[in-house]
Amino acid sequence: MKIAMVGLGRMGANMARRLMQGGHTCVVHDRDPEAVAVLVGEGAIGASSLEELAQKLEAPRAVWLMVPAGDPTEQTVQRLAGLLSKGDLVVDGGNSYFKDDARRAKQLEPLGIRYLDAGTSGGVWGKERGYCLMIGGEKEAVKHLEPVFATLAPGLGSIERTPGRPPDQGTAEQGYLHCGPAGAGHFVKMIHNGIEYGMMQAYAEGLDIMRGAAGKHLPLEHQYDLNLGEITELWRRGSVVTSWLLDLTALALHEDPKLDKYVGYVDDSGEGRWTVQAAIEEAVPADVLTSSLFSRFRSRQQHTFAEKVLSAMREKFGGHVEKKG
């Protein structure tokens, strides 16, 4: 099908590429004309403005946004509201706050414009691996764009099916899921990222403790000079703590055993904060997730090896460039 992609950064451009490889037609737009030109050279249809983009689509028009959360997304949605028509669709695939999604969907409803939020996980590796999609919005709108979701998602792949799960139970095992009404997709993605914070922190602290085992202040018989790169490689095979984050950590330690290229300044995307806020609103204890968020705050004042590990993971899965603060 034909779909527009607005925002051709780290993920948007690769998502357009994956869609085109899957047989879809992409109309692309970005503030940077060179980013548009690159995709046009690969088969996309370029648009120099949102107005031109809307003109190059056929009804019902579908526009997927991959622009920064907050004001950039807000402005883009409001501009599209004046360009699209009844029956058209807007998909926010960025990292918007779920309450903003619910508000935008309600604002667009009188215009007949359908709004979907698609929490997207996969980072810079998504073009090859596929993107895990957590979708919120009207059921029929989700159904209309299912060919797009199915192309972007990883599919069943080589992951073993859950024992006893009926093959017709739903799309989750294909890597995409309609989670609920507007905002539900980004709510699930928000919690996903909050959990990610906790997992990353656990790996980072554990590796830091193992690194500290070589400390000269310890009794000689308790000093261990451990090869962290080999240990993470070991854990990738048969261990209960195996994960893609561990894979990326092993890769980072192979490339830079002491992680000297990293300072240990760990930023946060905002979703960890929103997760903690949701826990407060729901009166749900979230000790690990809250602690992992606060650890990132502290990393901007003093740095440990654990924070270098966190920075390395963020760069590997999302292409996040560390600030040298």
N, C-alpha and C positions, 0 to 999 in steps of 0.2 A: 504494500500500500504506500501512499505518499504521505510523508510527515515532515514537518519543519523542525529543525534543531537550532535553538537560539543559545549561544554561548559555546564557544569551541575551545575551551581550556583543556586541562589535563584529562577530564573525563568526557566532556561533550563531543570533542572531535573523534575520540575513539568509539563512542557510542554510535555516532553517525557512520563511521567506517563499518562497524559490525552490522548495522542495519543494511547498508548498501551491499555488503557481502552476502547478506541473507535475502537479497532480491528486492528490497524496498527502495523507493525513490526518496532522496532527502533534499529538502530545500534548506540551506544553511545561512545563518547570519551571525556576525560577531562585530564588536566595536573595532576590532583589528582587521582591516581589509586583507592583510596578508594571510591571516588564519582562514578567511573565506576562500582566498585564491588557492591555497593548498588543497582544500577539500574539493573545490571545483576541478582541479587537476586530477583528482581521483574519482570523478564521476558525479559529484554533487551538483545541484543547481544553486548558484549563488544569489544572494539578495543583499543589496547595500543598505536596506532599511527595513523596519518592520512593516511599513506600508507595502513595499515591493514584495516582501515575503508573503503577506496575506494575499496579494494578487496572484501569486504563483501557485496557490493551493486551490484544490477543488473541494466543494462542499460534500460532506461535512469536513471542514478543515481541522487539522490536529497540529498543535504547536507544543513542542516539548522544550521546557526551559532548563538550562544548566548554567545558571548565573548565580553569583554569590547571594546568600540568604540576606534578608533584611531589606533595606531600601532599594538595592538594584532589582530584586525580584518584585517588590511592591510596585515600582515604577513601570516595570515591563508588563506586569499583569494589567495595570490600569490603562496603559497605552493599547494593549491588545483588546481590552474591553470595547474600545472605540473603533476597532478595525474588524473584529469578528462578528459573526451573525448567529442567529438562533440555530442550535444544533451543533455548532463548532465546539472543539475541545481544547482546553489548556491543561498541560501536565507540568507540574513543578517537580522536577527530578533532583533539585538541590537539597540543601539541608535546612529547610525552613522550619520555624517553630510551628507545632501542630495547631495551636490556637489561631495563628494567622491563616492557616489553610481553611479552617472552619469559617472564619470571617469572610475570606475571599470567595469561597463557594457560595455563601449566602448572598454576597453582593452581586455575583454574576448570575444568580438564579433568575431574577426578573428579566434579564436579557436573553435567557435561553441558552447561555453559554455554559457548557459543562466543565467543571473544574475537578481535576484529579491530582492527588499528591502521591508521588512515587519515591519513597525512601530507597536510595540506590547504594548498594555496597559492592565493592569490587576494585575500587581504586584504579591505579594506572595499569593493572593487570587484566582489567575487565574485557578488553578487546579480544584476548585469547581465551580467557577463562570463563567469560560471561559475567553478568551482573545479577546479584541477588536483589529482587525487587519486592518491596513492601508497599502495597497500593491502597490508597483510600479514595472514596468517592462513590458516585452512583453506579449501581450494578451494571446497567445497560451500557454506560459509557466505558466501563472497564472491559465489557464483553466486546465492544466495537474495536478496541485497541489491542485485543488479545494477540493478534498476529505479531504486533510490535513487541509486546512483553515476552512472547515465546522466543522471538529471535534474540532479544537482548539477554535473556536468562541463560544459565549454563546448560539446562536440560538435565536429564538423569545422569548422564556421564558414567563414570566408573564407580561412583559411590554406591555401596550396597544398599538395597532397599530395606526399610525397617521391617523386621520380621512380623508377619501377620497383617501388614497394612494392605488394604484392598487397592488394586491398581487404579480403580476409578474414584478414589476418595477425593481427589482434588489436584490442584496444580502445584502445591507446595514442593513436592519432590522434583518438579521441573525447575524450581528456582524462582518462582514468582507466586504471589498470593494476594488476593483481594482481602484486605484485613478488616474493612468496615467502611463507614461513611467518611466524608471529608475530614482529614486530619489524622485518621487512624493509621495511615501508612507512615507518615512522618513521626507519629507517636511511637510506633513499633521500632522505627529506625533510630529514634532518640534513645530508647532503652537499649537497643543493640549497641550503640556507641558507648553508652554508660557502662555496659558489661565489658566492652572492649577495653575501656580504661582500667577496669579492675584486673582483667587478665594480663594486660601489658605490665601493670604494676607488680603483679605476682611474679612474673618471669624476671622482671628487672631486679626486684629485691633478692630473689633467690640467687641469681647470677652474681649479684654484688656480695652476698654472704660467702659464696664459694670463692670469689676473688679474694675476700678478706681472710680466707683460711691460710694464706701464706704469710700473715702478719707475724713479725718477729717478736711481738709481745706475747704470743701464745706459747705454751709449752712446746718444746721441740717435737715431742711425739704426737702433737696435735696439729702440726703445721703441714699443710698440703698445698703443693704448687700444682693447681689443677688447670687443665687445658679446656677452657670454656667452649671453644669452638668444637672440639671433639665431643664434649659432653652434650651440647645441644644437638649435634649430629646423631649421637647415640639415642637421645630421647625421641628423635623423629621416628625411630623404628621400634614399634611394639610398645612404647610407653603410653600410659593413660593420660599424660599431659601433652600428647602430640596435638598440633594444630597448625594452621597456615601461619599464624603469628610466630610460632616456633620455627617453622621453615625459614621465614624471613630473618629471624634472629640468627640462625645458623649461617645463613648466607652473609649477613653483615659481619659476623665474627670471622668467617673465612676470608673475607676481603680485607678486613682491618681488625686483627685479633685484639688490639688494645682499644679500639674505637677512638683512636687519636684524632680523627677528623671531626669528632663531635665535641661540643662544649658541655652539653647536658642541659641546655635551656629548652624546656618542654612547653610548647604552646597548647592551647585547648581550642577546639572548634566551636565551643558553645553548647554542644549537645550534652556534654557531661554536666554542665551547670543546670540545663533544663531538666535533666533526669533527676538531679537532686531536688530541684524545685517541685517536680511532680511527686517525689517521695514525701516531701514536706506537706504538700496539699492533701495527699492521701493518708497521711500519718502512718506511712510504711517505713520501718527501719531499713536503712541502706548503708550500713557501716563501711563495707568495703568500697562501694562506689564513691561515697563521700570522701573517704580517706584518700583514694586514688586521685580525685580531683584536687584536693588540698595539696597533695604531694607535687602536683604540677605547678601550683602556685609557688610553693617553696623553691622549686627548681630554678625559678627566675631570680632568686637571691643568692643561692649557693648550689653548687653542682656536685653530684656524686657519680660514680660509675653506673649506678642504676639508672640515672637520668640519661646517660649516654646511650644505654641500651634502649630506653624509650624513644629517644631521638632517632636512633638507627631504625627501629621498627616503623616509626611514622614516615620516615623517608622511603622505606622499602615498599610499604603497601599503598601509600598515598602520594608520594612525591613531595612531601612537605619539607621545605628547606628550613633548616634550623636557624633561628635568630641567634646572633652572637652577643646576646645581652649579658 
